[in-house]
Amino acid sequence: MILITGATGILGRVVALELLKKGKKVRATKRRSSNLRDVLESYRFYTDRPDFYFDQIEWVDVDFEDLDSLQNVLKDVDEIYHCAAKVSFNPKDEKSLYKNNSGATEKLLFAIDPLKIKKFLFVSSIAVLDGFNEKGEMDENSDFNEKLHHSDYAISKYISEMEVWRAQYEGLNTVIINPGVIIGTGNWGNSSGDLFKKSSHSRTFPGGTAYVDVRDVAKIAIELMDKNAFAERFIIISENEKFRLVSDKVRTALGKPKAKLVPEFIYKVLPIISFLFGWLFPILKLLSKDNIETVRTDSKVSNQKITEFLNYQFIPVSESIDFHLKNYMESQKI
């Protein structure tokens, strides 16, 4: 039995589907409030037998705060894909980020018997990467630098990674993957599922980030587990692209003119506002100098390790956007 946490999320649902296509038995965790209808609806874009595969999933409610609940969901499980996480960069979500990310990971690993669980894959993020190699790119050796400013999301993922490494040292076979911004279908109002809505605004930033198609992340995760790539971590990105690429495609599809770049003077004003009023309105902390610099500059993340390890060919970002944007517009009846 294979357990997938966060199976209602944009990635977990596709990992489940890909495993089911291989004839695996899948148990999936969810909250009582989870929208399973959204998962089923998204499957129709990934397979011509959405109901067939969806009905094979064993859905189980789990409370990561309750050891009995965790031990119940782990019964007869020998492989785990830990995809559950909260993605937010809003300061008001600080407590929930640590609870749902590092806290949940710690409790899950505590409940695991390494003699019964043969393999454990953890989904981290490129947000934990710091430093550049000789090519000026971030790679798997770009270790988290605690002296630098980081979002609570990045810190919670870094702490989670440390828990996974600890479990590895104690005998659990683990793999860590660090995806870029995941482009996928469904879960439209949350995390990276909100990508197209946010990209429809009339203004965009000059910088960029590292993107990857959810189908690639799911297939790579499964292949790494099949190859027993233990005690390793892999960056999973397709390409480094401008924010403008997504924005232009979304606005063109909506029949709107291409977005204009945010005026230069704004970049000088926003950090001042953040510094002066961030203590009063926490949301303004998002406008810090570090954050502003991030959206002004191009992402430089390398996928060399995973490309060579699996001889993998990624879906081009432009093609990925076209596929999922079409699904988004159909789902939202736009």
KEKE-3310 file (N, C-alpha, C; in steps of 0.2 Angstrom, whole numbers, plus 5000, padded with zeros to 4 digits):
npx = (5004:5003:5005:4998:5001:4992:4984:4974:4979:4987:4998:4998:4987:4989:5001:4995:4986:4995:5002:4991:4988:4999:4995:4996:4991:4983:4982:4975:4977:4966:4957:4943:4935:4939:4939:4933:4927:4932:4945:4941:4935:4946:4953:4948:4954:4966:4965:4956:4948:4942:4933:4935:4948:4948:4939:4946:4954:4958:4952:4956:4953:4964:4972:4985:4990:4986:4992:4987:4978:4987:4994:4984:4982:4993:4994:4998:5005:5019:5026:5028:5022:5025:5016:5009:5006:5006:5005:5010:5014:5010:5011:5002:4999:5009:5009:5001:5008:5020:5014:5007:5016:5032:5028:5018:5026:5036:5028:5023:5034:5038:5029:5031:5037:5052:5056:5045:5041:5047:5051:5052:5046:5049:5041:5048:5054:5060:5062:5070:5083:5099:5113:5125:5131:5147:5142:5134:5121:5108:5109:5108:5117:5116:5114:5103:5104:5105:5107:5102:5087:5072:5056:5042:5036:5047:5056:5049:5049:5062:5065:5057:5064:5076:5071:5068:5080:5086:5078:5082:5096:5093:5088:5078:5073:5075:5069:5071:5063:5064:5053:5050:5039:5024:5015:4998:4982:4966:4961:4960:4959:4970:4987:4999:4989:4982:4988:4985:4974:4980:4989:4982:4981:4983:4996:5013:5028:5046:5055:5058:5054:5057:5049:5038:5029:5016:5014:5026:5033:5026:5028:5042:5045:5039:5047:5060:5058:5056:5068:5075:5082:5089:5094:5096:5093:5083:5082:5068:5064:5058:5060:5068:5059:5051:5040:5031:5029:5018:5009:5006:5001:4989:4982:4980:4972:4961:4956:4962:4973:4991:5000:5006:5023:5027:5029:5046:5048:5040:5047:5055:5047:5039:5046:5049:5037:5034:5043:5039:5026:5024:5024:5011:5002:5003:5003:5009:5022:5026:5030:5044:5061:5069:5060:5054:5066:5067:5056:5060:5071:5079:5076:5088:5090:5096:5093:5101:5105:5094:5090:5101:5102:5090:5089:5079:5066:5059:5042:5040:5039:5030:5022:5016:5009:4999:4992:4986:4981:4970:4962:4959:4951:4941:4936:4932:4923:4925)
npy = (4994:5011:5027:5043:5059:5075:5073:5079:5091:5101:5093:5081:5074:5071:5063:5052:5048:5044:5033:5024:5021:5013:5002:5002:5001:5013:5024:5039:5054:5066:5081:5084:5093:5093:5095:5084:5082:5091:5086:5074:5080:5087:5076:5072:5079:5073:5060:5048:5040:5045:5042:5029:5028:5037:5031:5020:5025:5025:5035:5044:5052:5062:5067:5076:5080:5070:5056:5043:5044:5045:5033:5025:5028:5024:5010:4995:5001:5004:5013:5030:5046:5061:5074:5084:5101:5118:5132:5149:5166:5176:5185:5184:5170:5164:5155:5144:5139:5134:5124:5116:5112:5110:5106:5096:5087:5083:5076:5066:5059:5054:5045:5035:5019:5014:5001:4996:5005:5006:5016:5034:5049:5066:5081:5096:5112:5125:5136:5135:5136:5143:5153:5152:5141:5139:5142:5152:5148:5141:5126:5109:5109:5122:5127:5131:5147:5153:5165:5174:5183:5175:5169:5164:5152:5147:5144:5135:5124:5121:5117:5106:5098:5096:5088:5077:5073:5069:5058:5050:5047:5040:5028:5027:5026:5039:5052:5068:5080:5096:5105:5118:5132:5125:5121:5117:5108:5111:5113:5127:5139:5139:5140:5136:5133:5145:5152:5156:5165:5175:5180:5187:5200:5218:5223:5217:5209:5212:5202:5184:5166:5149:5136:5122:5108:5099:5086:5082:5083:5073:5061:5060:5060:5047:5039:5041:5035:5022:5019:5019:5031:5035:5046:5057:5073:5082:5095:5100:5106:5114:5125:5141:5155:5171:5181:5187:5179:5170:5179:5186:5175:5172:5184:5186:5175:5179:5189:5201:5216:5214:5214:5228:5233:5235:5251:5258:5267:5262:5252:5258:5264:5255:5246:5256:5259:5247:5245:5256:5254:5240:5234:5238:5234:5218:5212:5221:5218:5210:5218:5220:5225:5214:5205:5212:5213:5200:5198:5207:5202:5189:5171:5159:5144:5127:5112:5102:5090:5081:5080:5073:5062:5054:5055:5064:5072:5087:5094:5108:5125:5134:5126:5119:5129:5132:5120:5119:5131:5131:5121:5127:5138:5131:5125:5135:5141:5151)
npz = (5000:4996:5003:5001:5006:5007:4995:4989:4984:4971:4966:4973:4969:4956:4957:4964:4954:4943:4950:4951:4938:4936:4942:4956:4973:4982:4995:5002:5010:5018:5023:5033:5027:5014:4996:4986:4975:4966:4964:4956:4945:4940:4935:4923:4914:4913:4910:4901:4909:4921:4932:4935:4939:4950:4959:4964:4974:4991:5002:5017:5032:5041:5056:5059:5071:5080:5086:5086:5075:5065:5065:5062:5049:5043:5043:5036:5026:5015:5007:5006:5000:5003:5001:5007:5011:5016:5006:5007:5007:5015:5029:5040:5040:5047:5059:5055:5044:5050:5057:5048:5039:5043:5056:5054:5046:5055:5065:5057:5053:5066:5069:5060:5057:5053:5050:5044:5034:5018:5009:5007:5001:5001:4997:4994:4991:4979:4986:4997:4993:4993:4987:4974:4960:4951:4938:4940:4945:4955:4963:4968:4979:4984:4998:5012:5019:5034:5038:5030:5024:5025:5019:5029:5024:5017:5027:5035:5026:5025:5038:5038:5029:5036:5046:5038:5034:5046:5049:5039:5043:5054:5048:5039:5022:5012:5000:4993:4985:4976:4969:4957:4953:4952:4938:4936:4935:4942:4959:4960:4967:4977:4983:4970:4961:4960:4950:4937:4939:4947:4937:4928:4930:4927:4928:4928:4934:4930:4932:4934:4937:4941:4933:4932:4925:4932:4929:4925:4938:4946:4938:4939:4953:4956:4948:4954:4966:4962:4957:4969:4974:4986:5000:4994:4986:4974:4962:4954:4940:4925:4916:4918:4918:4912:4922:4914:4903:4907:4911:4899:4891:4898:4898:4885:4881:4888:4881:4883:4883:4883:4898:4907:4913:4930:4936:4938:4948:4958:4964:4973:4982:4988:4997:5007:5012:5017:5027:5036:5039:5041:5053:5058:5048:5044:5031:5023:5025:5014:5005:5006:5004:5000:4995:4985:4977:4972:4963:4954:4948:4937:4938:4942:4941:4942:4932:4930:4937:4939:4926:4920:4928:4926:4913:4908:4899:4900:4899:4889:4896:4890:4883:4893:4900:4891:4890:4903:4905:4896:4902:4914:4910:4904:4915:4924:4916:4907)
capx = (5000:5006:5001:5000:4998:4990:4982:4969:4982:4988:5003:4997:4981:4992:5005:4990:4984:5001:5003:4985:4989:5004:4992:4997:4986:4984:4978:4976:4974:4962:4954:4935:4932:4942:4934:4935:4924:4937:4950:4938:4934:4953:4956:4945:4959:4972:4964:4949:4944:4943:4929:4938:4954:4946:4936:4951:4958:4956:4952:4956:4954:4969:4974:4993:4991:4984:4996:4982:4976:4993:4996:4979:4982:5000:4993:4999:5008:5026:5029:5025:5024:5023:5015:5004:5009:5002:5009:5008:5019:5007:5014:4997:4999:5015:5008:4998:5013:5024:5009:5005:5022:5037:5025:5015:5031:5039:5024:5022:5040:5039:5024:5033:5041:5057:5056:5039:5041:5053:5053:5048:5048:5046:5041:5051:5053:5066:5062:5075:5089:5103:5119:5125:5137:5152:5139:5129:5115:5106:5108:5107:5122:5114:5111:5099:5108:5101:5109:5098:5080:5067:5049:5040:5035:5054:5059:5045:5051:5069:5065:5055:5070:5080:5068:5068:5087:5087:5075:5087:5101:5090:5087:5072:5075:5071:5071:5069:5063:5063:5050:5049:5032:5021:5009:4994:4975:4962:4963:4962:4960:4975:4994:5000:4983:4979:4993:4982:4970:4985:4993:4978:4981:4985:5003:5017:5035:5051:5059:5055:5055:5058:5042:5038:5023:5014:5014:5033:5035:5023:5032:5049:5044:5038:5053:5065:5056:5057:5076:5078:5087:5089:5098:5097:5088:5084:5078:5063:5061:5058:5064:5068:5055:5049:5033:5028:5026:5012:5004:5004:4996:4983:4978:4978:4967:4955:4955:4964:4980:4996:5001:5012:5027:5026:5034:5052:5048:5037:5051:5059:5042:5036:5050:5049:5030:5034:5047:5036:5019:5023:5022:5004:4998:5008:5003:5014:5029:5027:5034:5051:5066:5071:5054:5054:5071:5065:5052:5063:5077:5077:5077:5093:5090:5098:5089:5106:5106:5089:5090:5106:5101:5085:5089:5072:5064:5053:5037:5042:5034:5025:5017:5013:5004:4994:4987:4983:4976:4964:4959:4957:4946:4935:4933:4929:4918:4927)
capy = (5000:5017:5032:5050:5065:5080:5070:5084:5096:5101:5088:5074:5071:5068:5057:5046:5045:5040:5027:5020:5019:5008:4996:5002:5002:5020:5027:5046:5058:5072:5084:5082:5098:5093:5095:5078:5083:5095:5081:5070:5085:5088:5070:5071:5082:5069:5053:5047:5036:5048:5039:5022:5029:5040:5026:5016:5028:5024:5041:5043:5058:5061:5073:5076:5081:5064:5050:5037:5045:5044:5026:5021:5029:5021:5003:4991:5006:5003:5018:5037:5052:5067:5080:5089:5107:5125:5137:5155:5171:5181:5185:5181:5163:5161:5149:5139:5137:5129:5119:5112:5110:5107:5102:5089:5082:5080:5071:5060:5055:5051:5040:5030:5013:5013:4994:4994:5009:5005:5022:5040:5054:5072:5087:5102:5118:5128:5142:5134:5136:5149:5153:5150:5138:5142:5144:5157:5145:5137:5119:5105:5111:5128:5126:5136:5151:5155:5172:5178:5184:5170:5169:5158:5146:5144:5142:5129:5119:5120:5113:5099:5095:5094:5082:5071:5070:5066:5051:5046:5045:5035:5022:5028:5027:5045:5056:5074:5084:5103:5108:5126:5134:5120:5123:5111:5109:5110:5117:5134:5145:5138:5139:5137:5133:5151:5155:5160:5171:5181:5182:5190:5207:5222:5224:5212:5211:5211:5196:5177:5161:5142:5133:5115:5105:5095:5079:5080:5082:5067:5056:5060:5057:5040:5036:5041:5030:5016:5018:5019:5036:5037:5050:5062:5078:5084:5100:5098:5112:5113:5131:5148:5160:5177:5181:5190:5173:5167:5185:5187:5170:5172:5190:5185:5170:5182:5194:5208:5218:5212:5218:5233:5232:5239:5257:5258:5271:5259:5247:5262:5267:5250:5244:5261:5258:5240:5247:5261:5252:5233:5232:5239:5230:5213:5211:5225:5215:5206:5223:5221:5225:5207:5202:5216:5211:5194:5199:5211:5198:5183:5165:5155:5137:5122:5105:5097:5084:5077:5078:5068:5056:5051:5056:5066:5077:5091:5098:5115:5129:5137:5121:5117:5134:5132:5115:5120:5137:5129:5118:5133:5142:5127:5123:5141:5143:5158)
capz = (5000:4995:5006:4998:5010:5002:4989:4986:4982:4964:4965:4976:4965:4950:4960:4965:4947:4940:4953:4950:4931:4936:4946:4963:4978:4984:5001:5001:5016:5016:5028:5032:5022:5007:4990:4982:4968:4962:4962:4951:4939:4937:4932:4916:4909:4913:4908:4898:4913:4928:4937:4936:4944:4956:4963:4967:4979:4998:5005:5024:5035:5045:5060:5060:5078:5083:5084:5084:5068:5060:5065:5058:5041:5041:5043:5030:5021:5015:5004:5007:4996:5008:4997:5010:5013:5015:5003:5008:5009:5019:5036:5044:5040:5050:5063:5051:5040:5053:5059:5042:5035:5047:5062:5051:5044:5061:5068:5053:5054:5072:5069:5055:5059:5048:5048:5039:5028:5014:5005:5009:4997:5003:4992:4997:4987:4978:4991:5002:4990:4993:4984:4967:4958:4946:4932:4943:4945:4961:4962:4975:4984:4986:5005:5015:5023:5040:5040:5025:5025:5021:5021:5034:5020:5015:5034:5037:5022:5027:5044:5036:5026:5042:5049:5034:5034:5052:5048:5035:5047:5058:5045:5034:5016:5010:4994:4993:4978:4976:4963:4956:4953:4949:4934:4935:4934:4948:4966:4957:4972:4982:4981:4963:4958:4959:4946:4931:4941:4948:4931:4924:4932:4921:4929:4930:4936:4925:4934:4933:4942:4938:4932:4930:4924:4938:4926:4926:4945:4948:4935:4942:4960:4956:4945:4959:4971:4959:4957:4976:4974:4993:5003:4989:4984:4967:4960:4948:4936:4917:4913:4921:4913:4915:4924:4908:4899:4910:4911:4892:4888:4901:4896:4878:4881:4891:4876:4886:4881:4887:4905:4907:4918:4936:4935:4941:4955:4963:4968:4978:4987:4992:5003:5012:5015:5021:5034:5040:5042:5041:5060:5059:5044:5042:5024:5020:5025:5008:5000:5009:4999:4998:4991:4979:4972:4970:4958:4948:4945:4934:4942:4939:4945:4937:4933:4927:4941:4938:4919:4919:4932:4923:4906:4907:4895:4903:4895:4889:4900:4886:4881:4900:4902:4886:4892:4910:4905:4893:4907:4919:4906:4903:4922:4926:4911:4905)
cpx = (5004:5002:5003:4997:4997:4988:4976:4972:4984:4993:5000:4992:4984:4997:5000:4988:4989:5002:4997:4986:4994:5001:4993:4991:4987:4979:4980:4973:4971:4960:4946:4932:4935:4937:4936:4932:4929:4943:4947:4937:4941:4955:4953:4950:4965:4972:4957:4945:4945:4939:4933:4944:4952:4943:4940:4955:4955:4957:4951:4957:4959:4970:4981:4994:4989:4988:4992:4980:4981:4994:4991:4980:4989:4999:4993:5002:5016:5029:5025:5027:5021:5022:5011:5008:5005:5007:5006:5014:5016:5009:5008:4996:5005:5014:5005:5003:5018:5020:5008:5011:5027:5034:5022:5021:5035:5035:5023:5028:5041:5034:5026:5038:5046:5058:5050:5039:5047:5055:5048:5051:5045:5047:5043:5049:5060:5067:5067:5082:5092:5110:5119:5132:5142:5148:5134:5122:5114:5106:5107:5111:5121:5110:5108:5104:5104:5102:5105:5091:5076:5060:5047:5039:5042:5057:5055:5047:5058:5069:5062:5060:5075:5078:5068:5076:5089:5084:5079:5093:5099:5088:5081:5075:5071:5074:5068:5069:5061:5060:5050:5042:5029:5015:5005:4987:4971:4965:4964:4962:4965:4982:4995:4994:4980:4983:4990:4978:4975:4989:4988:4978:4985:4993:5007:5024:5040:5055:5055:5056:5056:5051:5043:5031:5022:5015:5021:5035:5032:5027:5039:5049:5044:5044:5059:5064:5058:5064:5079:5084:5088:5095:5101:5092:5089:5079:5074:5060:5062:5063:5063:5064:5053:5042:5028:5025:5019:5007:5001:4999:4989:4979:4976:4972:4960:4953:4957:4971:4985:4998:5007:5016:5026:5031:5040:5052:5045:5041:5055:5054:5040:5040:5050:5042:5030:5038:5043:5030:5018:5021:5015:5000:5003:5008:5008:5021:5031:5031:5041:5055:5068:5066:5054:5060:5070:5061:5054:5068:5075:5080:5083:5094:5091:5094:5094:5106:5101:5088:5095:5105:5095:5085:5082:5072:5058:5049:5039:5037:5029:5020:5013:5007:4998:4989:4983:4978:4970:4960:4955:4951:4940:4932:4929:4924:4919:4927)
cpy = (5006:5023:5039:5055:5071:5078:5075:5090:5095:5095:5081:5071:5067:5062:5051:5043:5041:5034:5022:5017:5013:5002:4996:5003:5009:5022:5035:5050:5064:5075:5083:5087:5098:5092:5089:5079:5087:5090:5077:5074:5086:5082:5069:5075:5078:5062:5053:5042:5039:5045:5032:5023:5032:5035:5021:5019:5027:5031:5040:5050:5057:5068:5072:5077:5075:5058:5044:5038:5043:5037:5022:5022:5025:5013:5000:4995:5004:5008:5025:5042:5058:5073:5086:5095:5113:5129:5144:5160:5177:5180:5183:5174:5160:5155:5143:5135:5132:5123:5113:5109:5107:5103:5095:5084:5079:5075:5065:5056:5051:5045:5034:5025:5012:5006:4992:4999:5009:5011:5028:5046:5061:5078:5093:5108:5121:5135:5141:5135:5143:5148:5150:5146:5142:5145:5150:5154:5142:5130:5115:5106:5118:5128:5132:5140:5155:5163:5177:5178:5179:5171:5163:5152:5143:5141:5135:5123:5117:5116:5106:5095:5092:5088:5076:5068:5067:5059:5047:5043:5040:5028:5022:5030:5033:5048:5062:5077:5091:5106:5116:5127:5129:5122:5116:5113:5107:5114:5124:5139:5144:5137:5140:5136:5139:5155:5159:5166:5177:5184:5186:5198:5211:5224:5218:5214:5209:5204:5189:5172:5154:5139:5126:5112:5100:5087:5077:5079:5075:5061:5055:5058:5050:5036:5036:5036:5023:5014:5018:5024:5039:5042:5055:5067:5080:5090:5098:5104:5111:5119:5137:5153:5166:5177:5183:5184:5171:5173:5186:5182:5170:5178:5189:5181:5174:5188:5201:5209:5215:5217:5222:5231:5237:5245:5256:5261:5267:5254:5251:5263:5261:5247:5249:5260:5252:5242:5251:5258:5244:5231:5233:5235:5224:5211:5215:5223:5211:5211:5224:5222:5219:5204:5206:5214:5205:5194:5203:5207:5191:5177:5162:5149:5132:5115:5100:5090:5079:5075:5073:5061:5051:5051:5059:5072:5081:5093:5105:5120:5132:5132:5119:5123:5134:5126:5116:5126:5135:5125:5122:5136:5138:5126:5129:5144:5150:5158)
cpz = (5000:4998:5003:5003:5005:4995:4985:4983:4974:4962:4967:4972:4959:4952:4961:4958:4943:4943:4952:4943:4931:4940:4953:4967:4982:4990:5001:5007:5014:5023:5027:5027:5015:5001:4985:4975:4963:4960:4956:4945:4936:4933:4925:4911:4909:4911:4905:4903:4920:4933:4939:4941:4950:4961:4966:4973:4986:5001:5013:5027:5040:5049:5062:5068:5083:5081:5082:5077:5063:5060:5062:5051:5039:5041:5036:5024:5021:5011:5005:5002:5000:5004:5001:5012:5012:5011:5003:5009:5013:5026:5041:5045:5043:5054:5059:5046:5043:5056:5054:5038:5040:5053:5060:5049:5050:5064:5064:5053:5060:5072:5064:5059:5053:5046:5043:5033:5024:5011:5007:5005:5000:4998:4996:4992:4985:4982:4996:4999:4991:4990:4977:4965:4954:4940:4934:4943:4952:4959:4968:4980:4986:4993:5008:5020:5028:5041:5035:5027:5021:5023:5026:5030:5019:5022:5036:5032:5023:5033:5043:5033:5031:5045:5045:5034:5041:5052:5044:5039:5052:5055:5040:5028:5013:5003:4995:4986:4980:4970:4963:4956:4949:4945:4933:4935:4940:4954:4964:4962:4977:4979:4974:4959:4956:4954:4941:4933:4943:4942:4926:4925:4927:4922:4930:4931:4930:4926:4932:4938:4938:4939:4931:4930:4930:4935:4927:4933:4947:4945:4938:4949:4960:4953:4950:4964:4968:4958:4963:4976:4981:4995:4998:4988:4977:4965:4954:4945:4928:4915:4918:4916:4916:4917:4918:4904:4901:4909:4904:4889:4892:4899:4889:4877:4884:4886:4879:4883:4885:4893:4904:4913:4924:4935:4940:4948:4960:4968:4974:4984:4991:4998:5009:5016:5020:5028:5039:5043:5042:5048:5062:5055:5041:5035:5020:5020:5018:5003:5002:5003:4996:4993:4984:4974:4969:4963:4952:4945:4941:4938:4938:4943:4940:4938:4930:4931:4939:4930:4917:4922:4929:4916:4904:4903:4897:4897:4895:4893:4896:4884:4888:4901:4897:4888:4898:4909:4901:4898:4912:4916:4906:4910:4925:4922:4909:4897)
residu = (MET:ILE:LEU:ILE:THR:GLY:ALA:THR:GLY:ILE:LEU:GLY:ARG:VAL:VAL:ALA:LEU:GLU:LEU:LEU:LYS:LYS:GLY:LYS:LYS:VAL:ARG:ALA:THR:LYS:ARG:ARG:SER:SER:ASN:LEU:ARG:ASP:VAL:LEU:GLU:SER:TYR:ARG:PHE:TYR:THR:ASP:ARG:PRO:ASP:PHE:TYR:PHE:ASP:GLN:ILE:GLU:TRP:VAL:ASP:VAL:ASP:PHE:GLU:ASP:LEU:ASP:SER:LEU:GLN:ASN:VAL:LEU:LYS:ASP:VAL:ASP:GLU:ILE:TYR:HIS:CYS:ALA:ALA:LYS:VAL:SER:PHE:ASN:PRO:LYS:ASP:GLU:LYS:SER:LEU:TYR:LYS:ASN:ASN:SER:GLY:ALA:THR:GLU:LYS:LEU:LEU:PHE:ALA:ILE:ASP:PRO:LEU:LYS:ILE:LYS:LYS:PHE:LEU:PHE:VAL:SER:SER:ILE:ALA:VAL:LEU:ASP:GLY:PHE:ASN:GLU:LYS:GLY:GLU:MET:ASP:GLU:ASN:SER:ASP:PHE:ASN:GLU:LYS:LEU:HIS:HIS:SER:ASP:TYR:ALA:ILE:SER:LYS:TYR:ILE:SER:GLU:MET:GLU:VAL:TRP:ARG:ALA:GLN:TYR:GLU:GLY:LEU:ASN:THR:VAL:ILE:ILE:ASN:PRO:GLY:VAL:ILE:ILE:GLY:THR:GLY:ASN:TRP:GLY:ASN:SER:SER:GLY:ASP:LEU:PHE:LYS:LYS:SER:SER:HIS:SER:ARG:THR:PHE:PRO:GLY:GLY:THR:ALA:TYR:VAL:ASP:VAL:ARG:ASP:VAL:ALA:LYS:ILE:ALA:ILE:GLU:LEU:MET:ASP:LYS:ASN:ALA:PHE:ALA:GLU:ARG:PHE:ILE:ILE:ILE:SER:GLU:ASN:GLU:LYS:PHE:ARG:LEU:VAL:SER:ASP:LYS:VAL:ARG:THR:ALA:LEU:GLY:LYS:PRO:LYS:ALA:LYS:LEU:VAL:PRO:GLU:PHE:ILE:TYR:LYS:VAL:LEU:PRO:ILE:ILE:SER:PHE:LEU:PHE:GLY:TRP:LEU:PHE:PRO:ILE:LEU:LYS:LEU:LEU:SER:LYS:ASP:ASN:ILE:GLU:THR:VAL:ARG:THR:ASP:SER:LYS:VAL:SER:ASN:GLN:LYS:ILE:THR:GLU:PHE:LEU:ASN:TYR:GLN:PHE:ILE:PRO:VAL:SER:GLU:SER:ILE:ASP:PHE:HIS:LEU:LYS:ASN:TYR:MET:GLU:SER:GLN:LYS:ILE)
# end
